[in-house]
């Protein structure tokens, strides 16, 4: 039996990695095999490309080159890790996937939608998420969290204020994706305490499991209906 593919999206400071850890623990306690991964990265080839992307080495070649590198990393990730795990009946939880490219390289990178869609088709090769959880957070809160996480609590300078405008645009882009694809995407208010967010996510995933994996073990957690 095939497994499930669940992706987590959102702006800076939304708490994706924390929520993935919570959900993985919950699913594993239910008896499911879970694979947690991230983008860019997740497979040997993709991790090599990640170093190039995050180091800024590709930045001088422009956003189009970066988009191509992201697509190459994503295709390796899909074929080497995600697809085999799904075919093996596991549940894959991924920190960022195709929607991040739509938002970061497409909307705020100003790449042509046709170009972004073409790269996406090649990169994912049919591996569309069963569920995408969009952790929605006001950009101001997200940037404050991100600065606190990095230890930088100074007041934002002019460049950081410009970055705030970009983060606002990215938040709007994620919400646009959710409105355009309501069957796949669910919006979660990420401005609340982490445990409240985790309960909502767990409820969504339990519904998906009940629909798609009815003969798998399931557990009704206290407070989840």
N, C-alpha and C positions, 0 to 999 in steps of 0.2 A: 504494500500500500504506500502511496506517495505521502510525503509529509506536508508541512506548511512553511510558507515563506512570509515572514513578518518584518517590515522595515520601520525604522524610527527616523523621523525628520523633524527639523525645526532650526531656529536661529541659534546664535551663540548664547550659551548659558541656560539653555532650555532644560537640561538635565537628562539627555538621552541615555548616556552611559549608565547613570544611576538606575533609571527605569528598566533598562535592559537587564541589569543584574537582578533586580527585584523579580521581574517576570521569569527569568531563567530559573531562579531558585524555586518559584512557585510551580512551574511546569515540571521541573525535575522531581519535586516532591509528589507530584501526581503520577509519576512513573514514565514520563516522556523523555526521550533522548533529545537534548537541546544542543545546538551549535550556536555560539555567539561570535559575531564577526563585525568588521568595520570597513568603511571605505574612506579614502582610497586604501587598499590593502586587502588582507584576508587570505591571500595565496602568495606563494613565493614570488611569482612574477609581478603581482600587483604590489607587494611590499617594496620591491625594488623600484617600481615607478613612484611609489609614495614618497620615497626619500628624495627623488628629483623634484616632485611637486611641492612638498612642504619646505624644502630647503630654499625655494625661490629660484632654483637654477633655470627653470623653464620660463620664468616670468618675462624675461627680456624678449622672448620670441612671440609674445602676445597671447591673448586669451584663446585664439583658435588652436594654437599648438597645445595649450593646456587642456582644452576640451578633448583633443585627440588622444592625449596621454591618459586622461581620465577614462575615456572609452576603452582604450587598450587594457588598462588595469581592470576595469569592470568586466570585460569579456573573459580575461584570465580568471578572475574571481568567480564568475558564474560557472565556467566550465570545469575548473579545478576543485572548487569547494562547494558552492551553493547547489548546483544541479545534482552532483553525486549524493549530497546529504539528503536532499528532498526525495530522490529516487529510493534512498535507503530508509525512508519513513521517518526521518528526523524533522524537528521543528527548528528552522533557522531564524535567528534574530539578528538583524543587520543594522548597524549604526550608520545611517545614510545610504542612499542608493540612487536610482535614476532621477528622482525629484530634486536632489541637490544639484545635479548638473543643469536641470531645467531652470532652477532658480539662480544659482551662482554664475554659471557660464552663460546661460540664456538671457534671463531677465536683467541681472545687474552687470553681466559681461557684454551685453548688447550683441550677442550672436543671433544670426537669423534663425527664426523658429524652424524653418525647413532643415537647416543644417543640424540643429540640435536633435530634431526628431530622427533624422537619418542616422546620426551617430548612435542614438539610443537603440534603434532597431537592431543595428549590428552588434552593439555591446551586450544587450540583454538576451538577444536570440530567443525570444519567447518567454523568458523567465521573469514574468511580471509578478509582483508581490500579491499574495492573497489578501493581505491587510497592510495598510500604511497608517501608522499612528503619527499624527502631526502634533507635536507639543507646542502649543501656541502661547507666546509670552510677549508682552510689550517690549519693544526693542530697548528702552531705557533700563528696564529691569535686567534683561539679558546681558547687556554690556556691563552693568554694575556687578553682576554675578561673575562674569568672565574676568573682570579686573581683580575682584577679590580672590578668585581662584589662582590668578597668576601672581598675587601679592602686590599688585599695583593699585594703590588706593588714592592716587593723586587725582586732582580734578582733571577732566578731559581737556586736552588742548584743541587747537583749531582742527587738526587732522582727525582727532577722535570724534569731534562734533560732525565732521563730514561723514565719518564712518557710521554715525548714528543714522543719518539720512539713508544710507545704503541698507542698514539693517531694517529700517522701517519698510523700505521697498521690498526686501526679501520676505518679510513677514506677510505683506500683502500678497506676494506671489504664491506663497504656500497656501494661503487661504483661497486664492483663486483656483489652485489645483484641486483642493478639497471640494470646492463647489462644482468643479467640472467633472470630477470622478467620485461621486458620493458612495458608489458601491464598494470602492476600494479604500477610500480615505476616511479617517475619523479624526476629528479635532478634539484635543484634550487641553483643558485650561491648565497650563503649567505654572501659573502664579501661586498655586496653593501648596500646602505641605506635601512632601514627597510621598508619604504613606497614603494620603487621599488620592493622589494621582495614580499610585500603584493599584489601588482598589478598582478604580475606573478602568484602567487598562486590563487588569485581570478579568473583569466582567466581560469586556469586549472579546477577549481571547477565548474565554470559556464558551461564549456564544458561537464563535467560529469553530471551535473544536467540536461542539455538540452538532453542528451542521455538517462539518466535513469529515470528522473522525469519530463517528458515533460508536464504533465498537472498540474505541480506545478507553483506558481507565480514566475516570474523571472524579473529581472531588469537589463537593460544595463547601467552600470556605465560609466561616462565620462572617456575616455581614454582606455576603455577596449573593444576589438573587437574580 
